[in-house]
Every structure is written in structure tokens, then in C-alpha cells.
Amino acid sequence: MAEYLEHRCCMCPQHDSPLLICPGMVGTLHPNDTHCRFVKVYRDNRGWEYYVRAGLGQDCFKPFYLKPGKSGGGHGCRNFEWRKTFDEAQTDLNRYAKKNRWAEVLA
């Protein structure tokens, strides 16, 4: 079952980072590296994968999609607005994925 967080963990050291692995923090309940619970890649029922990446220019992020069997940078999803930060765009994607019951893609 996918976990759909709308915000990063409060102690996350990777603010606005697209990394899928969260580094462990010695002396906490999270001492080892784990999959990030906020930064996710999703797949819809057609097999299209959705992820957040930067657009052309500075401070512009949005979800992109990639069809099965295709490679490259994907295409920007028209139903999402450009956001100033990675985390804002990831929040948009996480909310949309939850609403549409998309599956999480584990790397």
C-alpha cells in the first residue's frame, strides 16, 4: 500500500531534493538509509510513470510522465502548474496519486 505524504518528515536533511533514498541519521529512530516516504514515482493503470523534475529555467518544477517502453525525460503533465520548488511539485503529485489510487514504483 502506497503512503501518500503531503510534506517531508520534520527532520529531513534533503529539503527540495529529488533523491529517492533518505539518509540515515545516527542517534535517531532512523539510523539507516531507507526509501524516502515523500519523494515518490507512481504508475497509473495504463503503465505510465509519473515523477517530478525540473523544467527549463530556474525554479520551475512539475510532474512529468513517461509512457511504457519509452526513454528520455518524459513530458510535462498539463494538468499541473509549474511550482517554484521541488517539494511543492511533489506535494501536488502525491495528492493527485492518492486521489487516483496510483501505485508507487519502487526503484
PyRosetta script that sets phi, psi and omega in degrees:
from pyrosetta import init, pose_from_sequence

init()
pose = pose_from_sequence("MAEYLEHRCCMCPQHDSPLLICPGMVGTLHPNDTHCRFVKVYRDNRGWEYYVRAGLGQDCFKPFYLKPGKSGGGHGCRNFEWRKTFDEAQTDLNRYAKKNRWAEVLA")
pose.set_psi(1, 128.3)
pose.set_omega(1, -179.2)
pose.set_phi(2, -72.0)
pose.set_psi(2, 145.4)
pose.set_omega(2, 176.0)
pose.set_phi(3, -105.6)
pose.set_psi(3, 124.2)
pose.set_omega(3, -173.9)
pose.set_phi(4, -110.0)
pose.set_psi(4, 86.6)
pose.set_omega(4, 179.4)
pose.set_phi(5, -83.3)
pose.set_psi(5, 142.1)
pose.set_omega(5, 176.6)
pose.set_phi(6, -95.7)
pose.set_psi(6, -10.4)
pose.set_omega(6, 179.4)
pose.set_phi(7, -144.3)
pose.set_psi(7, 157.8)
pose.set_omega(7, 175.1)
pose.set_phi(8, -69.1)
pose.set_psi(8, 162.3)
pose.set_omega(8, 173.8)
pose.set_phi(9, -61.0)
pose.set_psi(9, 149.5)
pose.set_omega(9, -173.6)
pose.set_phi(10, -63.1)
pose.set_psi(10, -24.6)
pose.set_omega(10, -178.3)
pose.set_phi(11, -104.4)
pose.set_psi(11, 12.9)
pose.set_omega(11, -174.4)
pose.set_phi(12, -63.0)
pose.set_psi(12, 126.1)
pose.set_omega(12, 178.7)
pose.set_phi(13, -85.5)
pose.set_psi(13, 2.4)
pose.set_omega(13, -172.7)
pose.set_phi(14, -112.7)
pose.set_psi(14, 44.0)
pose.set_omega(14, -179.4)
pose.set_phi(15, -51.0)
pose.set_psi(15, 127.4)
pose.set_omega(15, 179.2)
pose.set_phi(16, 58.3)
pose.set_psi(16, 33.1)
pose.set_omega(16, 179.1)
pose.set_phi(17, -107.8)
pose.set_psi(17, 140.7)
pose.set_omega(17, 178.5)
pose.set_phi(18, -86.2)
pose.set_psi(18, 6.3)
pose.set_omega(18, -176.5)
pose.set_phi(19, -65.4)
pose.set_psi(19, 133.7)
pose.set_omega(19, -179.1)
pose.set_phi(20, -85.1)
pose.set_psi(20, -9.7)
pose.set_omega(20, 179.0)
pose.set_phi(21, -110.4)
pose.set_psi(21, 128.0)
pose.set_omega(21, 178.9)
pose.set_phi(22, -93.7)
pose.set_psi(22, 124.7)
pose.set_omega(22, -178.7)
pose.set_phi(23, -70.4)
pose.set_psi(23, 144.0)
pose.set_omega(23, 176.4)
pose.set_phi(24, -69.3)
pose.set_psi(24, 154.0)
pose.set_omega(24, 179.0)
pose.set_phi(25, -124.9)
pose.set_psi(25, 110.8)
pose.set_omega(25, -178.6)
pose.set_phi(26, -58.5)
pose.set_psi(26, 138.7)
pose.set_omega(26, 178.0)
pose.set_phi(27, 85.0)
pose.set_psi(27, 7.9)
pose.set_omega(27, 177.7)
pose.set_phi(28, -120.1)
pose.set_psi(28, 179.5)
pose.set_omega(28, 175.3)
pose.set_phi(29, -73.4)
pose.set_psi(29, -1.6)
pose.set_omega(29, -176.7)
pose.set_phi(30, -126.6)
pose.set_psi(30, 66.1)
pose.set_omega(30, -175.2)
pose.set_phi(31, -79.4)
pose.set_psi(31, -15.9)
pose.set_omega(31, -175.9)
pose.set_phi(32, -116.4)
pose.set_psi(32, 156.1)
pose.set_omega(32, 176.0)
pose.set_phi(33, -62.1)
pose.set_psi(33, 139.4)
pose.set_omega(33, 178.2)
pose.set_phi(34, -142.7)
pose.set_psi(34, 170.1)
pose.set_omega(34, 172.4)
pose.set_phi(35, -67.1)
pose.set_psi(35, 137.0)
pose.set_omega(35, 178.0)
pose.set_phi(36, -64.2)
pose.set_psi(36, 138.8)
pose.set_omega(36, 179.7)
pose.set_phi(37, -90.4)
pose.set_psi(37, -4.6)
pose.set_omega(37, -179.2)
pose.set_phi(38, -109.0)
pose.set_psi(38, -48.8)
pose.set_omega(38, -178.9)
pose.set_phi(39, -80.5)
pose.set_psi(39, 115.0)
pose.set_omega(39, -174.2)
pose.set_phi(40, -134.1)
pose.set_psi(40, 155.2)
pose.set_omega(40, 168.7)
pose.set_phi(41, -115.1)
pose.set_psi(41, 136.4)
pose.set_omega(41, -177.0)
pose.set_phi(42, -121.0)
pose.set_psi(42, 160.1)
pose.set_omega(42, 175.9)
pose.set_phi(43, -129.7)
pose.set_psi(43, 132.6)
pose.set_omega(43, 177.3)
pose.set_phi(44, -89.8)
pose.set_psi(44, -177.4)
pose.set_omega(44, -176.1)
pose.set_phi(45, -70.5)
pose.set_psi(45, -11.4)
pose.set_omega(45, 175.1)
pose.set_phi(46, -89.0)
pose.set_psi(46, -9.3)
pose.set_omega(46, -177.2)
pose.set_phi(47, 93.3)
pose.set_psi(47, 4.0)
pose.set_omega(47, 178.1)
pose.set_phi(48, -74.4)
pose.set_psi(48, 137.7)
pose.set_omega(48, 178.9)
pose.set_phi(49, -102.0)
pose.set_psi(49, 140.8)
pose.set_omega(49, -177.4)
pose.set_phi(50, -123.4)
pose.set_psi(50, 136.8)
pose.set_omega(50, -177.7)
pose.set_phi(51, -156.0)
pose.set_psi(51, 163.1)
pose.set_omega(51, 179.5)
pose.set_phi(52, -100.6)
pose.set_psi(52, 138.4)
pose.set_omega(52, 173.4)
pose.set_phi(53, -150.7)
pose.set_psi(53, 168.7)
pose.set_omega(53, 178.7)
pose.set_phi(54, -76.3)
pose.set_psi(54, 149.5)
pose.set_omega(54, 173.9)
pose.set_phi(55, -94.2)
pose.set_psi(55, -167.2)
pose.set_omega(55, 176.2)
pose.set_phi(56, -78.7)
pose.set_psi(56, 131.1)
pose.set_omega(56, -178.0)
pose.set_phi(57, 108.2)
pose.set_psi(57, -176.1)
pose.set_omega(57, -175.3)
pose.set_phi(58, -103.1)
pose.set_psi(58, 142.3)
pose.set_omega(58, 175.5)
pose.set_phi(59, 57.3)
pose.set_psi(59, 48.4)
pose.set_omega(59, 174.3)
pose.set_phi(60, -140.7)
pose.set_psi(60, 120.7)
pose.set_omega(60, -176.8)
pose.set_phi(61, -135.9)
pose.set_psi(61, 148.0)
pose.set_omega(61, 173.8)
pose.set_phi(62, -163.9)
pose.set_psi(62, 165.5)
pose.set_omega(62, 174.2)
pose.set_phi(63, -68.9)
pose.set_psi(63, 143.2)
pose.set_omega(63, 175.2)
pose.set_phi(64, -122.9)
pose.set_psi(64, 161.1)
pose.set_omega(64, 176.7)
pose.set_phi(65, -128.1)
pose.set_psi(65, 156.0)
pose.set_omega(65, 177.4)
pose.set_phi(66, -137.0)
pose.set_psi(66, 125.4)
pose.set_omega(66, -179.6)
pose.set_phi(67, -77.3)
pose.set_psi(67, 154.2)
pose.set_omega(67, 179.6)
pose.set_phi(68, -57.4)
pose.set_psi(68, 139.8)
pose.set_omega(68, 177.9)
pose.set_phi(69, 79.6)
pose.set_psi(69, -1.8)
pose.set_omega(69, 179.6)
pose.set_phi(70, -101.1)
pose.set_psi(70, 158.3)
pose.set_omega(70, 175.9)
pose.set_phi(71, -130.0)
pose.set_psi(71, 172.9)
pose.set_omega(71, -179.9)
pose.set_phi(72, 111.1)
pose.set_psi(72, -163.1)
pose.set_omega(72, -174.9)
pose.set_phi(73, -87.9)
pose.set_psi(73, -1.9)
pose.set_omega(73, 179.2)
pose.set_phi(74, 79.2)
pose.set_psi(74, -170.8)
pose.set_omega(74, -177.9)
pose.set_phi(75, -126.0)
pose.set_psi(75, 142.2)
pose.set_omega(75, 177.8)
pose.set_phi(76, -66.8)
pose.set_psi(76, 136.4)
pose.set_omega(76, 178.0)
pose.set_phi(77, -77.6)
pose.set_psi(77, 119.4)
pose.set_omega(77, -175.6)
pose.set_phi(78, -66.7)
pose.set_psi(78, -26.0)
pose.set_omega(78, -176.7)
pose.set_phi(79, -84.3)
pose.set_psi(79, 9.0)
pose.set_omega(79, 175.3)
pose.set_phi(80, -117.9)
pose.set_psi(80, 142.8)
pose.set_omega(80, 176.4)
pose.set_phi(81, -82.4)
pose.set_psi(81, 154.8)
pose.set_omega(81, 171.6)
pose.set_phi(82, -70.2)
pose.set_psi(82, 138.5)
pose.set_omega(82, 179.8)
pose.set_phi(83, -118.9)
pose.set_psi(83, 157.3)
pose.set_omega(83, -178.7)
pose.set_phi(84, -77.8)
pose.set_psi(84, -23.2)
pose.set_omega(84, -178.9)
pose.set_phi(85, -128.7)
pose.set_psi(85, 156.3)
pose.set_omega(85, 175.7)
pose.set_phi(86, -59.4)
pose.set_psi(86, -45.8)
pose.set_omega(86, -176.1)
pose.set_phi(87, -61.4)
pose.set_psi(87, -37.8)
pose.set_omega(87, 177.7)
pose.set_phi(88, -63.7)
pose.set_psi(88, -43.4)
pose.set_omega(88, 179.6)
pose.set_phi(89, -67.6)
pose.set_psi(89, -37.8)
pose.set_omega(89, 178.3)
pose.set_phi(90, -66.3)
pose.set_psi(90, -38.4)
pose.set_omega(90, 176.5)
pose.set_phi(91, -60.2)
pose.set_psi(91, -44.6)
pose.set_omega(91, 176.9)
pose.set_phi(92, -57.1)
pose.set_psi(92, -47.3)
pose.set_omega(92, -178.6)
pose.set_phi(93, -64.6)
pose.set_psi(93, -43.5)
pose.set_omega(93, -179.5)
pose.set_phi(94, -61.5)
pose.set_psi(94, -41.6)
pose.set_omega(94, 178.4)
pose.set_phi(95, -64.0)
pose.set_psi(95, -44.3)
pose.set_omega(95, -178.8)
pose.set_phi(96, -65.8)
pose.set_psi(96, -41.9)
pose.set_omega(96, 179.6)
pose.set_phi(97, -63.5)
pose.set_psi(97, -39.8)
pose.set_omega(97, 178.7)
pose.set_phi(98, -64.2)
pose.set_psi(98, -46.6)
pose.set_omega(98, -178.9)
pose.set_phi(99, -59.5)
pose.set_psi(99, -37.5)
pose.set_omega(99, -177.1)
pose.set_phi(100, -97.8)
pose.set_psi(100, 5.1)
pose.set_omega(100, 177.9)
pose.set_phi(101, 54.9)
pose.set_psi(101, 44.1)
pose.set_omega(101, 177.4)
pose.set_phi(102, -75.3)
pose.set_psi(102, 150.5)
pose.set_omega(102, 178.8)
pose.set_phi(103, -85.9)
pose.set_psi(103, 145.4)
pose.set_omega(103, 175.3)
pose.set_phi(104, -78.1)
pose.set_psi(104, 139.1)
pose.set_omega(104, 175.7)
pose.set_phi(105, -97.5)
pose.set_psi(105, 120.2)
pose.set_omega(105, 178.7)
pose.set_phi(106, -95.8)
pose.set_psi(106, 127.1)
pose.set_omega(106, -178.5)
pose.set_phi(107, -75.1)
pose.dump_pdb("model.pdb")
